[in-house]
Amino acid sequence: MLYLNVYMQLINIFAFHFMLFDKQSARKSKRRIPEKVLFTFALLGGSAGVFLGMLFFRHKTKHVTFTLLIPSLTAAQIIAYFFIRSYLV
């Protein structure tokens, strides 16, 4: 249980920081983080971090794939997290 909590926190912190880094890179016209990397972080459990990064930094909000997939994935992962958590206790 502890490992799941630590994993979820770390993956979401990394995903959030990747969104920040990508936004800063976009502003400075520097090398960007590929979208497939951001989606990979989201699929591995970091969808809440990506979603919060979208909201806080107003980043990727015009991309339909992000605005539809990330919130749906976040909701599914939250439900799965609480299901797994209740099952393990």
N, C-alpha and C positions, 0 to 999 in steps of 0.2 A: 504494500500500500504506500509506504514511504517512497519507494522508487518511482511509482506512478506519479505521485505529486511532484517530486523533484524533476522528473522528466518533463511533465507538462509545463511546469514553470520555466524551465530552461529553454525548451523549444519555442515557447511563446515569446520569451524575452529576446531570443535570437531573431525570430521572425519580425518582431517589432523593430529591432535595430536595423535589420536588413531593409525594411521599408523606409526608415529614416535615411539610411545611407543612400538608397536608390533615389530618393527625393532630392537629397543634396547633390548627388551626381547629376541629376537631370537639370537642376538649376545652373550648375557650373559647366554644363555640356561636356562632362567627363564620361568615362566608361561606366556603363550601367550594369546592374544585376539582371540577368535574363529572367523573363517572366516565368519560365519553366522552373527556375530555382525557387522563386517565391511560391509557386504552386506546390512544389515538392515539400517545402517547409509546411505549407498549409495542410497537405495531405498527411504528413507525418505527425500531426497533432498541433501544429502552430497556427491554425486558422484564426483563433482569437487574436493572436498577436498581429497577424496580417490585417485582420479586420480593424483592430484598433489603430494600426498604422495608417490604414486608409482614411479613417475618420479624423485622427489627430493632425495628419500631415496633408490631408486632401490630395492623396496620391492614388493614382489608378482608378479614380472615381468615374472617369468617362469610359472606361473599358467595360463593356457589357459582361465579358467573362468574369471579371473581378466582382462587379456589383451584384451579379446573380449567384455565382458559384460560392464565393467566400462566405457570405452570410448564411447560406444554406448549409455549407460544410461546418461552419461554426456551431450552428444549432444542432446538427447531427452529432458532432463531437462532444458537445456539452451533455447531450442525452446519453451518449455512450459512456462518457466518463462517470456520470452518476449511476448508471446501470452497473458498470464494472465495480465501482466503489461499494455499492450496496451488496453486490454479490460476494465480494471478497471479505466483507466484515462479518 
